[in-house]
Amino acid sequence: MATLTIRNLEDETKQSLRLRAARHGLSLEEEIRTILRQAIATEEGPKRRHTNLYDAIRELVEPHGGFDLDIPERALPTRDPPAFD
């Protein structure tokens, strides 16, 4: 693990961090690590693995063997598409 040193940190900032850590039941170091992780995660946003809905659904369904759906016949007759003359 790396070590990070922050110089010239205002006393009130350090005290605020210490109080925040105490409220969360964490050490000052762990609280700062948590803040840094959250800041990076927020900046990066959620990691997208899929570019479309089809791939996302397929990834969820394939491990279960897929689904065979009984598609009923249309109850109403199809109509001709409109003519744009």
GROMACS elastic network, one bead per residue, 0.5 to 0.9 nm:
[ bonds ]
;  ai    aj funct       b0    kb
    6     9     6  0.66459   500
    8    11     6  0.88955   500
    9    12     6  0.85118   500
    9    13     6  0.67900   500
    9    14     6  0.68909   500
   10    13     6  0.52412   500
   10    14     6  0.64682   500
   10    15     6  0.87410   500
   11    14     6  0.51736   500
   11    15     6  0.61546   500
   11    16     6  0.85921   500
   12    16     6  0.60097   500
   12    17     6  0.85223   500
   13    16     6  0.50794   500
   13    17     6  0.61896   500
   13    18     6  0.85791   500
   14    17     6  0.51028   500
   14    18     6  0.61415   500
   14    19     6  0.86871   500
   14    28     6  0.88866   500
   15    19     6  0.61888   500
   15    20     6  0.85345   500
   16    19     6  0.51547   500
   16    20     6  0.60973   500
   16    21     6  0.85573   500
   17    20     6  0.50173   500
   17    21     6  0.60748   500
   17    22     6  0.85854   500
   17    28     6  0.67545   500
   17    31     6  0.75524   500
   17    32     6  0.75512   500
   18    21     6  0.51113   500
   18    22     6  0.62587   500
   18    23     6  0.87572   500
   18    27     6  0.78166   500
   18    28     6  0.54564   500
   18    31     6  0.82725   500
   19    22     6  0.50427   500
   19    23     6  0.62601   500
   19    24     6  0.87375   500
   19    28     6  0.85755   500
   20    23     6  0.51086   500
   20    24     6  0.63950   500
   20    25     6  0.86236   500
   20    26     6  0.85499   500
   20    28     6  0.83240   500
   20    31     6  0.76306   500
   21    24     6  0.51349   500
   21    25     6  0.60232   500
   21    27     6  0.58605   500
   21    28     6  0.54657   500
   21    29     6  0.84657   500
   21    30     6  0.78083   500
   21    31     6  0.52557   500
   21    32     6  0.81666   500
   22    26     6  0.58841   500
   22    27     6  0.71034   500
   22    28     6  0.78577   500
   22    31     6  0.88404   500
   23    26     6  0.77351   500
   24    27     6  0.87683   500
   24    31     6  0.79018   500
   25    31     6  0.88875   500
   26    29     6  0.80091   500
   26    30     6  0.60039   500
   26    31     6  0.59137   500
   27    30     6  0.52132   500
   27    31     6  0.61462   500
   27    32     6  0.86485   500
   28    31     6  0.51698   500
   28    32     6  0.62718   500
   28    33     6  0.86884   500
   29    32     6  0.52199   500
   29    33     6  0.62266   500
   29    34     6  0.86678   500
   30    34     6  0.61332   500
   30    35     6  0.86257   500
   31    34     6  0.50767   500
   31    35     6  0.62341   500
   31    36     6  0.86866   500
   32    35     6  0.50246   500
   32    36     6  0.61615   500
   32    37     6  0.85951   500
   33    36     6  0.51559   500
   33    37     6  0.61513   500
   33    38     6  0.86279   500
   34    37     6  0.51475   500
   34    38     6  0.61655   500
   34    39     6  0.85610   500
   35    38     6  0.52236   500
   35    39     6  0.61201   500
   35    40     6  0.87100   500
   36    39     6  0.50866   500
   36    40     6  0.62637   500
   36    41     6  0.86138   500
   37    40     6  0.52981   500
   37    41     6  0.61383   500
   37    42     6  0.85865   500
   38    41     6  0.50603   500
   38    42     6  0.60086   500
   38    43     6  0.84904   500
   39    42     6  0.52279   500
   39    43     6  0.61748   500
   39    44     6  0.86640   500
   40    43     6  0.50913   500
   40    44     6  0.60956   500
   40    45     6  0.83951   500
   41    44     6  0.52417   500
   41    45     6  0.58976   500
   41    46     6  0.74540   500
   42    45     6  0.51520   500
   42    46     6  0.78975   500
   44    47     6  0.76987   500
   45    48     6  0.88662   500
   48    51     6  0.74126   500
   49    56     6  0.80842   500
   50    53     6  0.74219   500
   50    54     6  0.87206   500
   50    55     6  0.61754   500
   50    56     6  0.59337   500
   51    54     6  0.87624   500
   51    55     6  0.74393   500
   51    56     6  0.81681   500
   52    55     6  0.57825   500
   52    56     6  0.66761   500
   53    56     6  0.50937   500
   53    57     6  0.61572   500
   53    58     6  0.84499   500
   54    57     6  0.53360   500
   54    58     6  0.60208   500
   54    59     6  0.86342   500
   55    58     6  0.50285   500
   55    59     6  0.61599   500
   55    60     6  0.87755   500
   56    59     6  0.53321   500
   56    60     6  0.66435   500
   56    61     6  0.89631   500
   57    60     6  0.51664   500
   57    61     6  0.62071   500
   57    62     6  0.85607   500
   58    61     6  0.51322   500
   58    62     6  0.57601   500
   58    63     6  0.88698   500
   58    66     6  0.81430   500
   59    62     6  0.57503   500
   59    63     6  0.73313   500
   60    63     6  0.67718   500
   60    64     6  0.79641   500
   60    66     6  0.89223   500
   61    64     6  0.56252   500
   61    65     6  0.68697   500
   61    66     6  0.51478   500
   61    67     6  0.73837   500
   62    65     6  0.52082   500
   62    67     6  0.84979   500
   63    66     6  0.72473   500
   64    67     6  0.80998   500
   71    74     6  0.89131   500
   72    75     6  0.83042   500
   73    76     6  0.88841   500
   74    77     6  0.69104   500
   74    78     6  0.81096   500
   76    79     6  0.89137   500
   79    82     6  0.88876   500
   80    83     6  0.87190   500
